[in-house]
Amino acid sequence: MNLEGSCTPFYDRKCTSCERVTLDVMEPVKAPYVSCVCGGATDRVWLPGAKTGVIADSIPGGIMMKHGICNEDGTPKRYDSWSEVRRAAKEKNLVNRVRHIGLPGTDKSPHTTRWV
């Protein structure tokens, strides 16, 4: 039984010219050449966290914390990775709390656009 083509996977593509990223392109494993809207060639790319659940530890550009885990004198402190943020919070016995709040009468939220 030949199952090739019966289940078409999703891929992410990135243009080699303009670097435009297109998420979740459904195409056969042996897809033909795919071009970007700019006319450039695209490559399949693996984007951490996009579909795999893998989240990068680094924070591009860093993050400035103003409360809780800031500098001792109260000035904002810069962190370059989530592990640094967790370590600093643990040292001060702080717990990160994230709460999903849906719209009234539903569990849907305009801030949740994609669950993968």
Rosetta blueprint (number, residue, H / E / L):
1 M L
2 N L
3 L L
4 E L
5 G L
6 S L
7 C L
8 T L
9 P L
10 F E
11 Y E
12 D E
13 R E
14 K E
15 C E
16 T L
17 S L
18 C L
19 E L
20 R L
21 V E
22 T E
23 L E
24 D E
25 V E
26 M E
27 E L
28 P L
29 V L
30 K L
31 A L
32 P L
33 Y L
34 V L
35 S E
36 C L
37 V L
38 C L
39 G L
40 G L
41 A E
42 T E
43 D E
44 R E
45 V E
46 W L
47 L L
48 P L
49 G L
50 A L
51 K L
52 T L
53 G L
54 V L
55 I L
56 A L
57 D L
58 S E
59 I E
60 P E
61 G E
62 G E
63 I E
64 M E
65 M E
66 K L
67 H L
68 G L
69 I L
70 C L
71 N L
72 E L
73 D L
74 G L
75 T L
76 P L
77 K E
78 R E
79 Y E
80 D E
81 S E
82 W H
83 S H
84 E H
85 V H
86 R H
87 R H
88 A H
89 A H
90 K H
91 E H
92 K L
93 N L
94 L L
95 V L
96 N L
97 R L
98 V L
99 R L
100 H L
101 I L
102 G L
103 L L
104 P L
105 G L
106 T L
107 D L
108 K L
109 S L
110 P L
111 H L
112 T L
113 T L
114 R L
115 W L
116 V L
